[in-house]
Amino acid sequence: MIKLEHATKFADAKGVRKTILKDVSFTIPRGRNLALLGRNGAGKSTLLQIIAGTLHLDGGRVIREAKVSWPLGFSGSFQRDLTGEQNVRFVARIYGVDTEHLVSYVGDFAELGEFYKSPVATYSSGMKARLAFGVSMGVQFDYYLVDEVTAVGDTNFKRKSHHVFKERLKGSDVIMVSHHVSTLRDYCQSGIVLEHGKLTYFEKLSDAISVHERNMARSYKE
């Protein structure tokens, strides 16, 4: 279970204070794969980082009674001066998994070649995304947080990633952000809509998509 209690978060956009979450109390259920929908700039990626614990709230708290991944499309938590392999070793110690197994798994999965032993600062954005995805697949989480990560790599890598991710989700849940409705329909059954700093849960994904589309058809006013 993941629970937000009176969660409040602000962001500065070009000198203007924007509300991402406004005193939100919300429980994310287990056993459902969730699509997170909202306007561009509503704060979907920010919310994923808050759930992951890589970004702090301005008020309230997050309760995590589960093992939660970092956002799979977000690689900012890697230490740039360490190699990819060294970063993986650090993650293994943090999550208490077998270090050598994880190092071997990610080395094979991410297909970084000699760059695996090079500093992350030398990586392209795609390489960092493959490293992040490989580490996430190498650790069994209760919740996987996904931010457009399924688009990384060539056709074969995408196919492999899709297959492995589907296997992981047989025992885990996903909270997913994607601009592609077809991707959300492929992975998710339910939805959460972020609008005006509030979260609304919908048991049926189709209902969440309908509400989101109606929101998009209206002008946004604070």
N, C-alpha and C positions, 0 to 999 in steps of 0.2 A: 504494500500500500504506500502511496505517496499522498501526503496531505499538506495543503496550503492553509495556514491560519492567519487571517487578517493581513495577507500579503500585499505589500505596497512597493511599487518600483517606479522611479522616474528616470527619464533619459533626456539629455540635452541635444537638441537638433538645431544646429545653426543658431545657437543662443536662445532657443525657445525651449522651455521646460515641457516635456511631453509625458503624459501618464501612460505607463505600460500596464500596471496592475493597480487597482484602486480598492484597497481593503477587501481582498478576495479571500474567502474561505471556501475551499473546494477539495474534494477527495477524488483522486484518480483511481478508478477501480482496477482490480486485477482481473485477468481472464478476458480482456477485450483489447484488440489492437485499435489504437486511436489515431485519427487524423486531426492535426491541429490546423485550423483554418482561420484566416484573418487577412485584412488588407495589407498591401505593401507598407512596411513601416509600422505596423500595429504592435510589433514586439514578439513575434513568434520565435525567432531565433534567440532573443533575449530570454524568453520564458524557458526554452529548453536548457539554456545555460544555468538559469536559476534552479531548475529541477535537478540538474547534474551536480550543482554545488560549485560550479566554476565562476559564478557571479552571485554577489550578495544582494539581498533585499534591502530597501531603505526602511522598511518596517514590516513587522510580522515575522513569521518563521516557516520553514519547510521541514516536515517530518518525513523521513524516509525509513520505512520498515521493509526494505528490499535492497538488493544490489542493483545500482543504477549506472548505466554507461554514461560516458561523456557524449555530447552530440557527435554522431559519426561523421558529419560534414565539417566538424570544427576541430582543427589541429593546433590551435593556439596554446594548448597546454604542454606541448613538447618543448623541451629545453633546446634552443637552437644551437648551442655550442657542443652539445653531446651528439654522438652518432645515433642513427636510427636504432641500432642494436642496444646501445647504452640506455636509450629511452625505454625500450621494451623491458630491459632488466629492471629498471626503476618501477615500471608499472607492475611487473610481476611481484615485486616485494610489497608494493602498496596493497595489492589485492590478495596476497597470500597464495599465489598459484605457483606451480613448479616453473622455476626460472628457465632452465634449459629447454624444457618442452615448449614454452611460449616463444623463446628466441628462435627455435627451430621452425615452429609453426608459422610465425610472422615472416621469417626469412623466405620460406617457400611461397606463402600466400601472396605477399605484397609485390613480389617480382621486382625488387629494387636492384638486384645484382650487386656489384661492387659498392654502390651507393649506400647499402645497408650499413657499411662500416665507415661512412662519411658523415660529417656534421649535418644536422637537419637544416642548418642555414644554407646549405648548398642545394637543397631540394626545390623542385618546382612545386606549384600548388597541387598538381595532380599526384606527385610522388608523396607529398605529405598526407593527402587524402587516402591514398592506398595504404600507407603505413598505419594511419588511424583506423581505417576499416579492418586491416589485418589484425591489429591488436584487439579491437573490439570483438572480432569473431573468435579470437583465441581465448577470451575470458567469457565464461558463461554468466550472463547477467539476467536478472529478473525482468528488467525493463531495458530495452534498447531505445535510445533517442536518436532520431534520424533527421538530418537537415540536408535534403537533396543529395545524399551521398551516392545513391544508386547510379549516378551518371558518370562516375570516374572510370578511367581506363578504356582500353579498346574493347572490341566486341567480345572476345574470348574472356577478358577479365570481368566484364559486366555479367556474362552468362555464369561464370564461376561464382561471382559474388551473390548473384540472385539465388543460385542453388544453395549455397552455404547458409545464407541468411534465412531462407525458408526453413532449413533444417533447425536452425537455432530457435526460430519462433514456435516450434512445436512444444517447447517448454518455457517460453518467455513471451512477454508482451512488447509491443512497440508503440511509441508515440512519434508520429511522423509529420514532418512539414514537407510539402512538395507543391510546386506550381502546376504539376501535371495531375489532373483528376484521375486519369487512367491508372497512374501509379498508386494513388490513394485507394482506389477501388480494388487494386490487386492485393494490397496488404492489409487493409483496415476494414473493420465492420462498424465501428462507431466513430463519432466525431465530437470535437470541442471547437467552439467558435469564440475567438478573442475579438471583442469589439468594445470600444470605449472603456478599456481597462477592466472589463468583466469577462468571465468565462461562463459559457453555457454548454452543458453536456447534452448530446443527442444519442440515444441508443442505436438509431439507424443512421448510417453514414449518409444515405440519400437525403435525410432531413437536414443534417448539418450542411451539406452542400447547397441545398435549396435556400436556407437562411443566409448563408455566406453570399450566394449570388444576388439575393435581394439587397443585402447590405452594400454590395459593390455597385449596385444600380443607383444607390442613393448617395448624395454628397455627404462627406464626413464633416461633422461639426462636433467640437469638444463640448 
